[in-house]
Amino acid sequence: MSVRMNKKLGAIVIDSNVIATYAGSVAVECFGIVGMASVSMKDGLVKLLGREHLGHGIAVRMNENRIELDFHVIVSYGVSISAVAENLVNNVQYKLEAFTGMEIEKITVFVEGVRVID
């Protein structure tokens, strides 16, 4: 899926995979986020995704100039989940709005697991 924005000199088309990958890279920079998670509906298992698959733990929905995001993340053990989620939402909203020029309508964070970091 992609979104098309018509501008004065032409059109800009942004693919949802680009937005998901960028949002994933912003997310893993946030304190307390270990990484993105992939949830297997069949087995109910949660798998930590590597840096090459940052966009796979994110669902992107776009309509006109608005974006909705669902993050599936794994957080560090011992951190405040609400503080980490709030930090994630604020950072992603700010950076993604600056990157795309589109409005972030909604960001939902699903904490799929906790990991102890050495």
N, C-alpha and C positions, 0 to 999 in steps of 0.2 A: 504494500500500500504506500502511496505517496501523496503529498499535498502540493497543490499548485497555487502560487501567489502571482497574480498579474501586477506588474509594475509599469511605470511609465515607458521604460525602454524595452520591455519584454517580460518574460515570465521566469519565475524561479520554481523549480521542482525539487522537493526534498523527499528522499525515500525514508521510510520509517526505520530501516536498518541503520541508517546514518545517525538518526536521533537516538536510537537504542544504544549503539556503540559509544557515542559521545556521553550520553547520560551514565552509562556503566563506568566509563573512565573517570567521570567526576565522582561517582559514588564510592569507588574504591579508594579515592584520595581522602575521604572523610574519616575522621578519628572513630575507631570502634567498629568499622566495617571490615570484616575479614575478606569477603568477596561476594560474588553473585552466586545464587543457588539455582540449581535445576531440580525441579520436583518431578519424579516419575509418578504419574497418576496410576499406572498399572500396579507398581510395587509399593507406592507410598514412600519411596526412598528419596532422600535429599542428597544432592551431590554438589560439592564445591566446584565451581567452574574456574578454569585457568584464565589468565589475562587475555588469551587469544579469543575467548568466547564471552567477552563482557556483555554483549548485547543479548545473550540468550536468556538471561534471568530477568528480562524487562519486557513487559507488554506495552506497546505504544498504540494509542488510538488518536487519530487526527481528524478534525473537521474544520474546514475553512482556515482560520488563523488561530486555532486552539489545539492544545495537546493535552492528553491525559496519559499518565504513566502509572504502571504497577511494577514495583520493585520487589524481587524475591531475594533476600539477603541473608547472610550469616554474620552474626555479630561476635565480638570478642567477649569472652567470659569476664564478668566483674564490672562491666560498664553499665550505665543507665540506658536501658533500651529506649526510653522515651526521649532522652537527650540526644542519643545517636540518631534516632529517626527524625527528630526536629532539625538537627544539623544537616542531615542528608537532604531533607525537603528544601531547606533554605538555600543550600549550595547549588543543588540541581536547578531549582527554579531560577536563581539569579544567572547562572552560567548558561543555561539552555535558552533563556529568553534573549540574552545577549548574543548567543551563537546563531539562533534561527530568526530572531525578530518576531517570533510568534509568542502568544500568551500561553502560559501554563495554567490550565483550568483546574487540574486535580492531580495530586500525587498520592498514591497509596503504597505504604510500605508493609510487606509481609515478612516477618522475621521467621525464617524457616529452620534456624538452628543456632547453636552457640558453640564456639570453639575456644579452647585454651591456646593462647599464643605464648610461645617461649620467649 
